[in-house]
Amino acid sequence: MNSLKNGARLLNVNSAIIDSSAFLAGYFKETGGDFVQNTKITRIMSSVNIAEVMCVLTRRNINPTIAEQGISFFTDKIIPFTAAQAVRTGIIQTQTKHLGLSLGDCACLALAEELQLPILTADKAWLTARLGVEVVLIR
């Protein structure tokens, strides 16, 4: 797996998978969030990660309508969770148990693997997952 730190080089792809941590960094204008906001690629998320993001936003008392608008702003395409992704997610979670990755993390990795696209994340633990997908750290 190739890895990049802080979006060190311009992604030479048209699309990338955005995980929940990268989305939230962009939404809350945290360190690295500007990379998510300003990248000139199609930002794709799994529907599982959208659910994760909605949980975080509503727990922080953000109005669901406002949260949905934020999702529309930071996400160009949402991919529905499929049965094949569910199976792969379960396998990835077993393989990465020692890293403490969430179900949403594993769903994101499964989607990136399926679409053969890099992932933008703020989670450094992903660098040791060794699943054959490119992980781009946003900070």
C-alpha positions as a printed Julia matrix, in Angstrom:
139×3 Matrix{Float64}:
   0.0    0.0     0.0
   1.32   3.41   -0.9
   0.77   6.14    1.63
   1.08   9.87    1.49
   1.24  12.31    4.34
  -0.71  15.55    4.38
  -1.79  15.19    0.78
   1.89  15.67   -0.02
   1.44  15.22   -3.74
  -1.51  16.09   -5.9
  -3.62  13.02   -6.43
  -3.24  11.95  -10.03
  -6.7   10.46  -10.1
 -10.12  11.9   -10.82
 -11.78  10.44   -7.7
 -11.01   9.39   -4.14
 -12.87   7.79   -1.27
 -13.43  10.08    1.72
 -13.63   8.44    5.12
 -15.6    9.84    8.03
 -12.56  11.4     9.74
 -11.6   13.31    6.58
 -15.18  14.43    6.04
 -15.47  15.68    9.63
 -12.12  17.48    9.39
 -13.46  19.35    6.37
 -16.85  20.02    7.94
 -15.44  21.34   11.23
 -12.47  23.1     9.57
  -9.97  21.04   11.52
  -6.33  20.52   10.54
  -6.24  18.9     7.1
  -9.85  19.81    6.41
  -8.78  22.4     3.86
  -7.29  19.6     1.76
 -10.68  17.84    1.74
 -12.5   21.08    0.98
 -10.21  22.22   -1.82
  -9.19  19.02   -3.58
 -10.2   19.03   -7.24
 -11.36  15.42   -7.38
 -14.69  13.65   -7.14
 -15.19  12.87   -3.43
 -16.91   9.52   -2.94
 -18.3    8.09    0.3
 -19.88   4.81    1.29
 -23.43   5.06    2.62
 -22.08   3.44    5.8
 -19.74   6.38    6.31
 -22.58   8.81    5.65
 -24.48   7.14    8.51
 -21.38   7.5    10.71
 -21.08  11.19    9.84
 -24.78  11.81   10.53
 -24.38  10.18   13.96
 -21.49  12.49   14.84
 -23.2   15.62   13.53
 -26.54  14.98   15.24
 -24.76  14.07   18.5
 -23.2   17.53   18.27
 -26.72  18.97   18.0
 -26.41  19.95   14.37
 -29.82  20.14   12.74
 -30.28  17.1    10.45
 -31.21  19.32    7.5
 -28.02  21.38    7.96
 -26.04  18.14    8.33
 -27.47  16.83    5.05
 -26.49  20.07    3.32
 -22.95  19.6     4.62
 -22.89  16.08    3.28
 -24.0   17.37   -0.13
 -21.28  20.03   -0.03
 -18.38  17.7     0.87
 -19.5   14.58   -1.01
 -19.89  14.34   -4.75
 -21.1   10.74   -4.86
 -22.53   8.32   -2.26
 -22.21   4.61   -3.01
 -24.87   2.32   -1.5
 -23.47  -0.49    0.67
 -23.73  -3.77   -1.24
 -23.75  -7.39   -0.12
 -20.3   -7.91   -1.66
 -18.97  -4.91    0.28
 -20.57  -6.27    3.45
 -18.73  -9.57    3.04
 -15.42  -7.83    2.32
 -15.98  -5.43    5.25
 -16.31  -8.39    7.61
 -13.1   -9.92    6.29
 -11.22  -6.62    6.55
 -12.43  -6.11   10.11
 -11.08  -9.53   11.07
  -7.75  -8.79    9.35
  -7.4   -5.37   11.02
  -8.79  -6.2    14.47
  -5.44  -5.33   16.06
  -5.73  -1.78   14.66
  -9.11  -1.1    16.23
 -10.76   0.0    12.98
 -14.5    0.6    13.13
 -17.05  -1.11   10.93
 -17.32   2.17    9.01
 -13.54   2.25    8.52
 -13.61  -1.28    7.11
 -16.57  -0.44    4.84
 -14.59   2.51    3.51
 -11.57   0.29    2.87
 -13.75  -2.29    1.12
 -15.18   0.4    -1.16
 -11.72   1.77   -2.0
 -10.52  -1.74   -2.74
 -13.53  -2.45   -4.97
 -13.23   0.82   -6.91
  -9.41   0.8    -6.84
  -9.3    4.36   -5.59
  -7.21   6.07   -2.91
  -8.72   7.03    0.45
  -8.44  10.41    2.18
  -8.31   9.94    5.97
  -7.06  11.53    9.16
  -6.55   8.11   10.78
  -2.85   7.15   10.86
  -3.66   3.56   11.88
  -4.79   2.93    8.3
  -1.2    3.14    7.1
  -0.47  -0.22    8.72
  -3.6   -1.96    7.39
  -1.7   -3.24    4.34
  -4.73  -3.97    2.21
  -3.4   -2.79   -1.12
  -5.19   0.56   -1.25
  -3.54   3.95   -1.32
  -4.09   5.85    1.91
  -3.66   9.64    1.84
  -3.31  11.27    5.26
  -4.85  14.72    5.32
  -2.81  15.79    8.36
